[in-house]
Amino acid sequence: MITTDQITYLAAELNDKRLTNRFNQIIEKVSSNPSSSIPQAMECKAASKGAYRFFNNKKVSSEQLLAAHTASISVSNCEEQSYYLVLSDTTTLDYTGKRGAANFGYLTKPYLRGFYLHNDLIVNPLGAPIGLLKQHYINRDKDYFGKSYERKYWPIEEKESARWLNSFQAAQDFSEQHQVNSVWVADREADIIEVYAARWQSQTHFLVRAQYDRCLANSASKLYSLLKQQAVAGNYEIEIDDPQSSQSRTAQLAVRYCPVTLKISSHAKNKQQVGQPDMYAIEVYEINAPDEVEEPIRWVLLTSLPILSFEHALQAIQFYVKRWLVERFHYLLKSGGAKVEQLQIEQPQPLHNAITTYSIGIINIMKIRYLAENKPDMSITDAGITFLECEILYAYAQANICKNLVFDPDNLPTVWEYCRVLGMIGGFIPRKSQPLPGLKILTRASEKLKLLLAAFDVFMSMNY
């Protein structure tokens, strides 16, 4: 049986009792106030100074903080055909104009300063994010510009794209350590031959959207033309939010698939040891698209998952669709919640430490939101929500929002019901087109609930 995966911050261990205690204090405050600045989250001058000293401590690194977090995630064994997903993506953190901008790396232009952050988000078989497996900060120096042709022939270990290889290796280590099935999911930037050849763990598969119409071994056809030669395995419909029209529409999709063996170019340098990876290719394309749709949906996915039926192909497609969750994580980390681009820390190491701390702090907000979406009938206790916080939430909502919101201790609400009521205290108005609150509202609501819980603790500690 699959159970929810718990995140226990107090299990964090930094090999130093004082630093461990400080980190747990900071992460508790940041988790309760993810959209606040460090002084706002820590609430008092002494605690704020302690947080800044912690982030500036040379003994503390973002790698240590994330390792402590990852070690605190309890991963449940799951059924044979269930998979944990490791969603991999890179985002830009722009600190142009901030006090410490000159100390940071370069972005797409020499006048833009900041760095790139690569994240690997773990999603459990219930479809809920449960933690971060890996984070990698990329600080470009000025010599990066004007060398794109030279970089083309560098070994992958010397390129920025090595992050995809390292990320896939981390996903395989994750499966090996916990003895669970996993699928590493990435977008077109990860369409790299060395990544496909790096698979060694049988319980870990890759699933990558193709960027290139690659040549195939032992075939005159190329990847895309070979897929077009395949019979349609089946059709299905999905509801999508069309970015071109900003409206929802129903898309009819057709699916084709086949096994492929990629060819390694004889002219490719530094790839002699790669070999010719075997995998499956899946093409998903929209049929009968409306005339006003300029770019109908079309994906080509490459995967080591065995695709032997239309059902197998659909499962792989659904795994790829969930890659959207890592983009939502980046939204929550930046403009939608934590607002880490507003941090006024002037040196790279302490800034990285702070960003990693905020990254850990926002995971539970995502977890509750997507458990409510994917496992709506789950009880609040199975979702890790305490009896007390649910009781206080409902008491406040009943007094201030709707008298019909009654907490019944003998009939506990589901995680779906809890998530809706939580959103209401943050300004969410349930409606048919949007039954659950968004991440930004949930961030605001979670902070309000934490304040209510703190006020309750103060009240109960007073002597009357």
C-alpha positions in Angstrom: 0.0 0.0 0.0 1.3 3.5 -0.9 1.4 6.0 2.0 2.3 9.6 1.9 6.0 10.4 2.3 6.8 12.5 5.3 9.3 15.4 5.5 10.8 15.7 8.9 12.9 18.8 9.3 14.1 17.9 12.8 15.9 14.9 11.3 18.3 17.3 9.6 21.9 16.6 10.6 24.8 18.9 9.7 27.5 17.1 11.7 27.5 20.0 14.2 24.9 20.1 16.9 24.8 23.9 17.1 24.5 24.3 13.4 21.8 21.6 13.2 19.7 23.3 15.9 20.1 26.6 14.2 19.1 25.2 10.8 16.0 23.6 12.2 15.0 26.8 13.9 15.4 28.7 10.6 13.6 26.1 8.4 10.7 26.1 10.8 10.3 29.9 10.6 10.8 30.0 6.8 8.3 27.1 6.3 5.7 29.1 8.3 6.5 32.4 6.4 7.8 31.5 2.9 6.9 34.8 1.3 8.6 36.9 4.0 12.0 38.4 4.1 14.5 36.9 6.5 13.9 39.5 9.2 10.1 39.1 8.8 10.3 35.3 8.9 12.6 35.2 12.0 10.5 37.9 13.8 13.1 39.3 16.1 16.5 40.9 15.8 18.4 38.2 17.6 16.9 35.5 15.5 17.5 37.4 12.2 21.2 38.0 13.1 21.5 34.3 13.9 20.0 33.4 10.5 22.4 35.7 8.6 25.4 34.3 10.6 24.2 30.8 9.8 24.0 31.5 6.0 27.4 33.2 6.1 29.1 30.4 8.1 31.9 28.9 6.0 31.1 25.5 7.4 27.6 25.6 5.8 26.9 24.9 2.2 23.8 24.6 0.1 24.8 21.0 -0.7 24.9 20.2 3.0 21.5 21.7 3.7 19.9 19.9 0.8 21.5 16.6 1.8 20.1 17.0 5.3 16.7 17.7 3.8 16.9 14.7 1.3 17.9 12.4 4.1 14.8 13.4 6.1 12.4 12.2 3.3 10.9 8.9 4.2 10.3 7.1 0.9 7.6 4.3 0.9 7.9 1.1 -1.0 5.3 1.0 -3.8 3.7 -1.4 -6.1 5.7 -2.9 -8.9 4.2 -0.7 -11.6 4.3 2.5 -9.5 7.0 5.1 -10.0 8.5 8.0 -8.2 9.2 10.8 -10.7 12.3 12.9 -10.5 11.5 16.1 -12.5 14.5 18.0 -13.7 14.6 21.6 -14.9 16.7 24.8 -14.7 15.5 28.3 -13.8 17.1 31.8 -13.9 17.5 33.8 -10.8 18.0 37.5 -11.7 19.7 39.8 -9.2 20.5 42.6 -11.6 20.2 45.9 -9.6 20.6 44.3 -6.2 23.3 45.4 -3.8 25.5 42.3 -4.4 24.9 42.0 -8.2 28.5 42.6 -9.1 29.5 39.5 -7.0 27.3 37.2 -9.0 27.7 35.5 -12.4 26.4 36.5 -15.8 23.1 35.6 -17.4 22.1 35.8 -21.0 23.7 39.3 -21.4 26.8 40.8 -19.8 24.7 43.4 -18.0 22.4 40.8 -16.4 23.7 39.4 -13.2 22.6 36.4 -11.2 22.9 32.6 -11.7 21.0 29.6 -12.9 19.5 27.1 -10.5 18.9 23.5 -11.5 16.4 21.5 -9.4 15.4 17.9 -9.2 12.0 17.6 -7.7 10.8 14.2 -6.3 7.2 13.4 -6.9 5.6 10.3 -5.2 3.3 7.8 -7.0 0.3 9.8 -5.7 1.4 12.8 -7.8 2.5 15.0 -4.9 5.9 16.6 -4.6 7.7 15.4 -1.5 11.2 16.9 -1.6 14.2 18.0 -3.6 16.8 15.4 -4.6 19.4 17.7 -6.0 20.1 21.4 -6.5 22.9 22.9 -8.6 23.9 26.5 -8.9 25.6 27.7 -12.2 27.6 30.9 -12.0 28.8 32.0 -15.4 32.0 34.1 -15.7 32.5 36.7 -18.4 34.6 34.3 -20.5 31.5 32.2 -21.2 30.4 34.7 -23.9 31.6 34.2 -27.5 32.7 30.5 -27.1 29.6 28.6 -28.2 31.5 27.0 -31.1 34.4 25.9 -28.9 32.1 24.4 -26.2 30.4 22.2 -28.8 33.5 20.0 -28.8 34.3 20.0 -25.1 33.7 16.8 -23.1 30.3 16.9 -21.4 31.9 17.0 -18.0 33.3 20.5 -18.8 30.0 21.9 -20.1 27.1 23.4 -18.3 25.0 20.6 -19.7 26.8 18.2 -17.4 24.0 19.1 -14.9 21.6 16.9 -16.8 24.0 14.0 -16.6 24.7 14.5 -12.9 20.9 14.9 -12.3 20.2 11.5 -14.0 23.0 9.9 -12.0 21.4 11.2 -8.8 18.0 9.8 -9.8 19.6 6.4 -10.3 21.3 6.6 -6.9 17.9 7.5 -5.4 16.4 4.3 -6.8 19.4 2.2 -5.7 19.3 3.6 -2.2 15.5 3.2 -1.6 14.9 0.2 -3.9 12.0 2.0 -5.7 11.1 2.4 -9.3 11.7 5.9 -10.7 11.5 7.9 -13.9 13.7 10.8 -14.5 11.8 13.4 -16.6 13.3 16.3 -18.5 12.5 18.7 -21.3 14.3 19.2 -24.6 17.5 20.7 -23.2 18.3 17.2 -21.8 18.2 15.6 -25.2 21.9 14.6 -24.8 23.3 11.3 -26.0 25.6 10.9 -23.0 22.6 11.1 -20.7 20.9 8.2 -22.5 24.1 6.1 -22.4 24.6 6.8 -18.6 21.7 4.5 -17.5 23.0 1.7 -15.3 20.2 1.2 -12.7 17.5 -1.1 -14.0 14.8 0.5 -11.7 15.5 4.0 -13.1 14.3 5.1 -16.5 14.7 8.3 -18.4 11.9 10.2 -20.2 13.1 13.2 -22.3 11.4 15.3 -24.9 13.4 15.2 -28.1 15.0 18.3 -29.4 16.8 16.8 -32.4 15.6 14.8 -35.4 18.4 12.3 -34.8 20.0 9.8 -37.2 19.3 6.1 -36.4 21.6 3.2 -36.4 21.1 0.6 -39.2 18.4 2.8 -40.8 18.3 5.3 -43.6 15.4 7.0 -41.9 15.7 9.7 -39.2 13.8 9.7 -36.0 10.8 11.8 -37.0 10.3 10.2 -40.3 10.4 6.7 -38.7 7.7 7.7 -36.3 5.5 9.0 -39.1 5.7 5.5 -40.7 4.2 3.9 -37.6 0.5 3.2 -37.4 -1.5 5.2 -34.9 -1.7 3.2 -31.7 -4.7 5.2 -30.3 -6.3 8.5 -29.7 -7.3 10.4 -26.5 -8.6 13.8 -25.4 -7.3 16.3 -22.9 -8.3 19.7 -21.6 -5.6 22.3 -22.0 -5.1 25.9 -21.3 -4.1 27.3 -24.7 -1.3 29.9 -24.2 -2.0 31.4 -27.6 -5.7 32.2 -26.8 -5.5 32.1 -22.9 -8.6 29.9 -23.1 -9.3 26.3 -22.3 -10.0 23.9 -25.1 -10.3 20.2 -25.7 -7.4 18.8 -27.8 -7.6 15.4 -29.6 -4.3 13.7 -29.6 -3.0 10.7 -31.6 -0.1 8.5 -30.4 2.5 6.5 -32.2 5.5 4.7 -30.9 8.3 2.4 -31.9 11.7 1.1 -30.6 14.8 3.1 -31.8 18.5 2.9 -31.7 20.3 6.2 -31.9 23.3 6.6 -34.1 26.5 8.3 -32.9 28.0 10.5 -35.5 31.4 9.4 -36.7 32.5 13.0 -36.6 31.5 13.6 -33.0 34.5 14.3 -30.8 34.8 13.0 -27.2 31.9 10.6 -27.8 33.8 7.4 -28.7 32.8 5.6 -25.6 29.1 6.5 -25.6 27.8 3.6 -27.7 24.4 3.4 -29.4 21.6 3.6 -26.8 18.4 1.6 -27.4 15.1 3.1 -26.3 11.6 3.8 -27.4 10.2 6.9 -29.1 6.7 8.2 -28.7 5.0 10.8 -30.9 2.0 12.7 -29.5 0.4 15.1 -32.0 -2.9 17.0 -32.2 -5.4 16.1 -34.8 -8.3 18.3 -36.0 -6.8 21.4 -34.3 -9.0 24.6 -34.6 -7.9 26.9 -37.4 -7.0 29.6 -35.0 -4.4 27.4 -33.3 -1.1 28.3 -34.9 1.0 25.6 -33.3 -0.9 22.3 -32.6 0.5 20.1 -29.9 3.4 17.8 -31.0 5.8 16.0 -28.7 8.4 13.4 -29.4 9.5 11.6 -26.3 12.5 9.3 -25.8 12.4 6.8 -23.0 14.0 3.7 -21.7 10.6 2.6 -20.4 9.4 -0.5 -22.3 6.5 0.9 -24.5 4.8 -2.3 -25.7 1.2 -1.0 -25.9 -0.9 2.1 -26.2 -1.5 1.9 -22.4 2.3 2.0 -21.8 2.6 5.0 -24.1 -0.2 6.8 -22.2 1.5 6.2 -18.9 4.7 7.7 -20.2 2.9 10.7 -21.6 1.2 11.3 -18.2 4.7 11.1 -16.6 5.9 13.8 -19.0 2.9 16.0 -18.3 3.8 16.0 -14.6 7.0 17.7 -15.5 4.9 20.9 -15.2 5.2 20.5 -11.4 8.9 21.5 -11.4 7.9 24.7 -13.3 5.3 25.3 -10.6 8.0 24.8 -8.0 10.1 27.5 -9.7 7.0 29.8 -9.8 6.5 29.2 -6.1 10.2 29.8 -5.3 10.2 33.1 -7.3 7.2 35.2 -7.9 4.4 32.9 -6.6 5.5 32.6 -3.0 9.1 32.7 -1.6 10.3 35.6 -3.8 13.9 34.6 -3.4 15.0 37.1 -6.1 14.2 39.8 -3.6 16.8 38.6 -1.1 19.4 41.3 -0.3 22.4 39.0 0.4 25.5 40.2 -1.3 27.8 37.1 -1.6 27.1 33.9 -3.5 27.6 31.3 -0.8 25.2 32.8 1.8 22.7 33.6 -0.9 22.8 30.0 -2.1 22.3 28.8 1.5 19.3 31.1 1.9 17.7 30.0 -1.4 18.1 26.4 -0.6 16.5 26.9 2.8 13.5 28.6 1.2 13.4 25.9 -1.4 12.9 23.3 1.3 10.4 25.5 3.1 7.9 25.6 0.3 7.7 21.9 -0.4 4.8 21.2 2.0 2.6 23.8 0.3 3.0 22.0 -3.0 2.5 18.6 -1.4 -0.9 19.6 0.1 -2.1 21.2 -3.1 -1.3 18.2 -5.3 -2.4 15.6 -2.9 -5.8 17.4 -2.9 -5.8 17.3 -6.7 -4.6 13.7 -7.2 -5.8 11.9 -4.0 -8.8 14.0 -2.9 -10.3 11.3 -0.7 -7.2 11.0 1.5 -7.8 11.8 5.2 -5.9 14.8 6.7 -4.0 12.5 9.1 -2.7 10.4 6.2 -1.6 13.7 4.5 0.4 14.7 7.6 -2.0 17.4 8.8 -2.5 17.6 12.5 -5.8 17.5 14.3 -5.1 20.8 16.0 -4.3 22.8 12.9 -7.4 21.5 11.1 -9.6 22.3 14.1 -8.2 25.9 14.4 -8.5 26.4 10.6 -12.2 25.4 10.6 -13.0 27.5 13.8 -11.6 30.6 12.1 -13.2 29.9 8.8 -16.6 29.2 10.5 -16.4 32.5 12.4 -15.2 34.7 9.5 -16.1 33.1 6.2 -19.0 30.6 6.3 -21.0 29.3 9.3 -21.5 26.0 7.5 -17.8 25.1 7.7 -18.0 23.0 10.8 -15.2 20.8 12.1 -16.4 17.3 13.1 -13.8 15.3 15.0 -15.7 12.1 14.4 -15.7 12.7 10.6 -12.4 14.3 9.7 -12.3 16.2 6.4 -10.4 14.9 3.4 -7.3 16.6 2.1 -9.4 18.1 -0.7 -11.8 19.6 1.7 -9.0 20.9 3.9 -7.2 22.5 1.0 -10.3 24.3 -0.1 -11.0 25.7 3.4 -7.3 26.6 3.8 -7.5 28.5 0.5 -10.6 30.4 1.7 -8.8 32.1 4.5 -6.3 33.4 1.9 -9.0 34.8 -0.3 -9.9 31.8 -2.5 -13.5 31.6 -3.7 -14.3 28.0 -4.9 -16.0 27.7 -8.2 -16.6 25.0 -10.8 -13.9 26.2 -13.1 -11.3 26.4 -10.2 -12.2 23.9 -7.4 -8.8 24.2 -5.7 -6.7 27.3 -4.7 -3.5 28.1 -6.5 -0.1 28.0 -5.0 0.1 31.8 -4.4 -3.1 31.8 -2.4 -2.1 28.7 -0.5 1.2 30.4 0.5 -0.7 33.3 1.9 -3.3 31.1 3.6 -0.6 28.8 5.1 1.1 31.9 6.6 -2.2 33.1 8.1 -2.9 29.6 9.6 0.6 29.5 11.2 -0.1 32.9 12.8 -3.4 31.6 14.1 -1.6 28.5 15.6 1.0 30.7 17.2 -1.7 33.0 18.7 -3.4 29.9 20.1 -0.2 28.7 21.7 0.3 32.1 23.3 -3.2 32.1 24.6 -3.0 28.7 26.1 0.3 29.5 27.8 -1.2 32.6 29.6 -2.4 32.2 33.1 -5.9 33.4 33.8 
